[in-house]
């Protein structure tokens, strides 16, 4: 009964039909989340039907209700992982669904137990995504690439090295807007329609689209050390229909641009990742126009976070003049201007 009532008919639709169609258009992670939301809403009416377990036991609006509603969304990631790694076997999804339902019948959970179960599902889905990658959730890459990615993730966890492209989807997480929205950052850059702008370390282009829209008669150059990050940013820019953006891979310590080329240069949660910060700022100084704006933003949760006094000290030593800051201690933007020419003291350093 447990097999026939839920797992068999549902999985023929969810994984047997819908998942392949979604993965033809989106990556595995996005497909999983979309299907998970639909799967969750599928059960929603049961909370209003007397005689159903959801109505009689879990009850609408309780903690049990919320854990039940959110569980399928994240559990869907594990289903996709199993499905994709078993050569798209619907049977594997049916059996996994069956085991989930069967264990729930043999081991009834308390309200608190269901909450812990949801937390565990979220953690497992995150681990699977980090290890296998959001694109396919499978071992379809070379082993050396996987090892490299895992090392990059570990380095990032301990605050060392650049942000790995394999987990760049976290940079697009919707709740990031609560920390700093692209619109608010663009406001802080004092952009004009014809400005020539350089973004160093754009990642997947979270802020890039909004900035490019603000300079329709200008140009935005995206500069990143990682080729994969630039690919993700390019997809986002092209999806937005923008044509005033360039993409260049390289090291920020040696920017391949002419002197006095840009009106604005900005970095978001990037400077702390650069090993030679002084060299990076000196390179920025060279390519920035006189009176041009350097904008450095630091955000909470970044293991390489730099406090405002440290950023000011670094920038001012390279000849920049601090003009303003926005935000709070752990979430701020610091703006600097390049003077018409460096101070005599600064010039003498290079004589």
C-alpha positions, 0 to 999 in steps of 0.5 A: 500500500505504501508503495502504490499510494505515493511513490509509484504514481508520484515518481512516474510524474515527478522524476519519470516525466517532469525532471528530464524536461526541466533539466533540458532547460535548467541546471540540475540544482535549479530543476530540483528546486523548481520541481521541489516547490511543485511537489510541495504545493501538490500536498498543500490541499491535503491539510484541508481534507478531513481524514488525511494525515496532514489534516488530522496529525500535522495540522495547518500552520503548525511547525509540523506544517512548515517542516512538511512543506519545506522538506520536499523542496530540499529533498528534491535535490537528493532525488535528482542526485540519485536519479542522475547517478543511476542513468536516469532510473525512475525505479531508483527514485520510486525506491528512494521515495518508498524508503522515505515513506516507510521509515516515516511509518516505522519511526514516527517523529515528534514535532522537534524531530521533524525539524531536525530531519529537515535540517539534516536534509538541507545539510545533505543537499548542500553537501551533495551540491558542493561535491557534485556541482549544481550543473548535473549533480553527477560525477561527469567531470574528470577526477582531477577537476573534482579534487581541484574543486574540493580543495578550492572549496576547503580553502574558501571555507578556511578563508584562503584563496579565491571563491571557487566557481563550483559554488558560485550559485551561492553568490546568486542566492536571493537573500543576498539582496537583503545584504546589498541589492544590485540597485543599491550598489549601483547607486553608490557608484555615481554612474553616468550613462556614458561611463567606462566602468571596470568590475574586478572579480564579478563572479557570476555577474550578480551586480554586473547586469544592473551596472551595465543597465545604468551606462547604456552609452558607456561600457562595462568591462568584467575582469576575473581570474577564473574563466568559469566565472566569466562564462557564468557572468556572460550567460547572465549578461546575454540573458539580459540582452545587454551588449555593452559588456566585455569579458577579460581573464587575468590577474588584478595585479597586472591589469591589461588596460591603458592608463587613465581608461576607466571612470569607475573601478569597483570590487565587491568582496574581492580585495581580501582574496588578492594576495598582493593588495598593494599591487592590485590597488596600484594597478587600479590607480594606473587605469583609473582616470584622474578624479575617477572613482574607486569603490570597494565593498566588503560584506558580512560572512566573507572569510576574507573580510577587510575592515574599513580602516584597513581598506582606507589605509591600503587605498590611501597609501597608494595615493587614493583620497577617501571621500565617503562610505555607506552602510555599517561596519560589517557591510559597507562601501568605501569610495575613493577618488584618484587625485589629478596627480599623486602626492609628491611623497607617493611619486618619490616611492617610484623614483 
